[in-house]
Amino acid sequence: MKVRLSPYTDAWKLMFTEEEALLQTIFGKAIMKIEHFGSTAIPGMKAKPVIDMMCMVHDIAIIDTYNERMKSLGYDVAGEWGIEGRRLFRKGGENRTHHIHFYSFDHPEIERHLVFRDYLLAHPQQALRYSQFKESLAQKYESTSEYSVAKKPFVSAMEKTALVWYQQEKNSKP
């Protein structure tokens, strides 16, 4: 798939809200909470125009019972897709619009994703730095597979910084 980076738009918030409402009608009480994460959740940041959504559930196995329904609504059912205990649904084919990540409420990936998002929201200069880095990679690589591999060390280092920041924030509160 070709790398597509777009300037931030408020439309991404709307796309999240609309998809959130749709998911609530499909999954109902199976979903405990839905979060918008990834670059489209960070105002001002360039991003692949794909809305990353995280749905936290009590029992991840129940999500598998929705696969046929999700397919009928145009989602690609990707299963764990490299992360044990996750269920991933993708919408939009080659012009993907959404990634829906389901995790059991106690899965360790949840904190990593949400802390990174919150760190970027609290540190606009770091968000800008990340955005500029992604732009440089998008000029260098055409395919998302190459782009994602090249981006990983930078993101991992920034995630570690974000986790330290989060622990400091948590420890400074009474």
C-alpha positions in Angstrom: 0.0 0.0 0.0 1.3 3.5 -0.9 2.2 6.0 1.9 -0.4 8.7 2.1 0.3 11.6 4.6 -2.2 14.3 5.0 -2.3 17.6 6.9 -4.4 17.4 10.1 -8.1 18.1 9.7 -11.0 18.3 12.2 -12.9 15.9 9.9 -10.9 13.1 11.6 -12.7 13.8 14.9 -16.0 13.6 13.1 -14.9 10.3 11.4 -14.0 8.9 14.8 -17.3 10.0 16.3 -19.4 8.6 13.5 -17.6 5.2 13.5 -17.8 5.1 17.3 -21.6 5.4 17.1 -21.7 2.7 14.4 -19.6 0.3 16.5 -21.8 0.9 19.6 -24.8 -0.2 17.5 -23.0 -3.3 16.4 -21.3 -4.4 19.6 -23.4 -2.7 22.3 -22.4 -3.6 25.8 -19.6 -5.8 24.7 -17.5 -2.6 24.4 -16.5 -0.9 27.6 -14.8 2.1 26.1 -13.6 3.4 22.8 -10.6 5.7 22.3 -9.2 7.6 19.4 -5.4 7.2 19.2 -2.6 7.5 16.7 -1.6 10.5 14.7 -5.2 11.4 13.6 -5.9 12.1 17.3 -3.2 14.8 17.5 -4.3 18.2 16.3 -1.8 19.8 13.9 0.0 16.5 13.1 0.4 15.1 9.6 -0.9 11.5 9.4 -1.9 8.7 7.2 -5.6 9.5 6.9 -6.7 6.4 8.8 -8.6 6.7 12.0 -7.1 4.4 14.7 -9.7 3.4 17.2 -9.2 1.2 20.3 -12.2 -0.7 21.7 -11.7 -2.2 25.2 -13.9 -5.2 26.0 -14.3 -7.6 28.9 -13.8 -10.7 26.8 -11.8 -10.6 23.5 -13.1 -14.0 22.4 -16.6 -12.6 22.0 -15.3 -10.2 19.3 -14.7 -13.2 17.0 -18.4 -13.9 16.9 -18.9 -10.6 15.1 -16.5 -11.3 12.1 -19.2 -12.1 9.6 -21.3 -9.0 10.5 -18.2 -6.8 10.2 -17.4 -8.3 6.8 -20.9 -7.6 5.7 -20.4 -3.9 6.6 -17.2 -3.7 4.6 -14.5 -4.4 7.2 -11.5 -6.6 6.5 -11.2 -9.1 9.4 -7.4 -9.2 10.2 -7.5 -11.2 13.5 -4.6 -10.6 15.8 -2.4 -9.2 13.0 0.9 -9.6 14.9 -0.3 -8.7 18.4 -1.4 -11.5 20.6 -4.8 -10.9 22.1 -5.8 -8.1 19.7 -8.5 -8.2 17.1 -8.1 -5.9 14.2 -10.7 -4.8 11.6 -9.8 -2.5 8.7 -12.2 -0.5 6.6 -11.7 1.1 3.2 -9.6 -1.4 1.2 -6.7 0.3 -0.6 -8.1 3.7 0.5 -8.3 2.6 4.1 -10.2 4.9 6.4 -10.3 3.1 9.8 -8.4 0.6 11.9 -10.5 -0.8 14.7 -8.3 -2.4 17.4 -10.1 -4.5 20.0 -8.3 -5.4 23.3 -9.3 -7.0 26.5 -9.5 -4.1 29.0 -6.3 -5.3 30.8 -4.1 -5.8 27.7 -0.7 -4.1 28.1 -0.8 -2.5 24.6 -3.6 -0.2 25.7 -1.4 1.8 28.1 1.4 2.1 25.5 -0.9 3.5 22.8 -2.8 5.9 25.1 0.3 7.2 26.9 2.0 7.9 23.6 -1.1 9.8 22.4 -1.4 11.8 25.7 2.3 12.6 25.6 2.0 14.1 22.1 -1.0 16.1 23.1 0.8 17.5 26.1 4.0 18.2 24.1 3.2 19.9 20.8 6.9 20.4 20.0 7.4 16.6 20.1 4.3 16.1 18.0 5.8 18.5 15.5 9.1 16.7 15.6 7.4 13.4 15.0 5.3 14.9 12.2 8.4 16.2 10.4 10.1 12.9 10.8 7.1 11.1 9.2 7.2 13.6 6.3 10.9 12.9 5.6 10.2 9.2 5.6 7.2 9.6 3.2 9.5 11.4 0.8 12.0 8.5 1.0 9.6 5.5 0.9 6.7 4.7 -1.3 5.2 1.7 0.4 3.7 1.6 3.9 5.6 -1.5 4.8 9.0 0.2 4.2 7.8 3.4 5.8 6.5 1.6 9.0 9.8 -0.3 9.4 11.8 2.9 9.1 9.6 4.7 11.5 9.7 2.0 14.3 13.0 2.9 16.1 12.0 6.6 16.3 8.5 5.7 17.6 9.9 3.2 20.1 12.3 5.8 21.5 9.6 8.4 21.8 7.3 5.9 23.4 9.9 5.2 26.1 10.1 8.9 26.8 6.4 9.1 26.9 6.2 6.3 29.5 8.8 8.0 31.7 6.7 11.2 31.4 3.6 9.3 32.4 5.2 7.7 35.4 6.5 11.1 36.6 3.0 12.6 36.1 1.4 9.8 38.0 3.9 10.0 40.8 3.5 13.8 41.2 -0.2 13.6 41.8 -1.3 13.2 45.5 
